Structure formats: structure tokens, C-alpha cells
Amino acid sequence: MLVVNAGRQQTRPTVADISTDDFDQTMKTNVYALHWFVQAAVPHLPVGAAIVTTASVQGYDPSDNLLDYATTKAAIVAYTKGLAKQLIEKGIRANVVAPGPFWTVLQPSGGQPQETLETFGSKSHFGRPGQPVEIAPVYVLLASQEGSYITGEVYGVTGGAGVA
């Protein structure tokens, strides 16, 4: 199996605030690296293997201050759905997990404006962000043989609501 869960997220208030370097780093971290990992792994994956990528609810419902990040997450969905169609002939499945909002190191390290950290995730039906342990079983399912009939799907894990 291959699980790709790398991400770069930096809040920027306007499109003018996203430098070429910022945009390039986000694309390279979130999209290029995923492609390079997949490209390197596929020749080594046997029949029955699984690839699980990580997108975000941002790919469907982008926040205005996460323009470059949201763009990459939409790209990951398209990439993985197309990849699933390519790899099914080899007996390899590919699926996407699209979390949001989850408390990760992305939030306090510049992924959210500092003034919103206290209320991050409050718009979910649970009134709080998810914790990594609450999403892990979705990855396990998609990577396991119990998910052997699942491919090309996007699993949203959002606490019942969209963006935080």
C-alpha cells in the first residue's frame, strides 16, 4: 500500500499575498510529491494493493484565505480518481480521504489565522475539530482487503459539516 498524507498550508488573506514562491512550494509539496511517490511506488505494488491520498474539504468548498492549498486539494481528487481508472487493470485500488476540519500541526503553524484557532472546527456538527485518531480508521479501511471493492472514491470526514 501507499498512503500519501503530506501537505503544505499557509493562510494568505488575498491572491496578491500569495507569492510565486509560496504557490510553487504548495504545489510541489501537495501535488508534485504525490505524483512522484505514486510513480515510484506503482511498479512495486502487487495485485490487491491500495493507494490512499489525502485531499480536503477545501478541494470542494475552499476558504478564501487558502486559495493555493484548496487548489492542490482539488487537483489531488482529480488525480486520484483518474489514477484509479488507470490502475484497476493492474488490480490496484486508489481512493481519496477528504478531511476537514481536523486538528493537525498545519493549523497552528500558519495554516489558519492565529485569531481563528480557538474556534477552529466549531462549525462542524460536533462543534469542534476532529482528532487524527478519528480519521485513522478510514485510511485503514481503504488500505485493507476489507476495502477491496472500493476504488476511485472520495471519503469526506468532516464532522457533518463543511469548512471550519
Beta strands, then each sheet from edge to edge (+ up, - down):
strand 1: 2-4
strand 2: 50-54
strand 3: 93-99
strand 4: 154-157
sheet 1: 1+ 2+ 3+ 4+
end
